[in-house]
Amino acid sequence: MNKSAFIEKYSRDNNISKKAAGETFDSVMATLKQGLAEDGVLALPDFGNFKVVTTPERQGRNPQTGEPMTIKSGKKVNFKASSVLKNSLV
């Protein structure tokens, strides 16, 4: 399911316009991003936990030339699904 399909289903299920559903979706996503940026952790009961982790600097290779290169450290988001979510997929 992509964003537009989600918004369409959400608007239909809640009897609201697609515009209002889209605005709600965008607002929720902005709030989730802000929470992760500020706290580094976002726990959603019955769904799962998001956690910001820092990846260390490491050595790699340029895929075009095979030359060794240093890959900078960065940040990524890990997700661990809750048991409730996992069990709903069966």
HUZI-V639607 format. One record per residue. N is the residue number from 1. RES is the residue in one letter. BURIAL is + if it has 16 or more other ideal C-beta (glycine too) atoms within 10 Angstrom, else -. Layout:
N;RES;BURIAL + N;RES;BURIAL
This chain:
1;M;- + 2;N;- + 3;K;- + 4;S;- + 5;A;- + 6;F;- + 7;I;+ + 8;E;- + 9;K;- + 10;Y;+ + 11;S;+ + 12;R;- + 13;D;- + 14;N;- + 15;N;- + 16;I;- + 17;S;- + 18;K;- + 19;K;- + 20;A;- + 21;A;+ + 22;G;+ + 23;E;- + 24;T;- + 25;F;+ + 26;D;- + 27;S;- + 28;V;- + 29;M;- + 30;A;- + 31;T;- + 32;L;- + 33;K;- + 34;Q;- + 35;G;- + 36;L;+ + 37;A;- + 38;E;- + 39;D;- + 40;G;- + 41;V;- + 42;L;+ + 43;A;- + 44;L;- + 45;P;- + 46;D;- + 47;F;- + 48;G;+ + 49;N;- + 50;F;+ + 51;K;- + 52;V;- + 53;V;- + 54;T;- + 55;T;- + 56;P;- + 57;E;- + 58;R;- + 59;Q;- + 60;G;- + 61;R;- + 62;N;- + 63;P;- + 64;Q;- + 65;T;- + 66;G;- + 67;E;- + 68;P;- + 69;M;- + 70;T;- + 71;I;- + 72;K;- + 73;S;- + 74;G;- + 75;K;- + 76;K;- + 77;V;- + 78;N;- + 79;F;- + 80;K;- + 81;A;- + 82;S;- + 83;S;- + 84;V;- + 85;L;- + 86;K;- + 87;N;- + 88;S;- + 89;L;- + 90;V;-
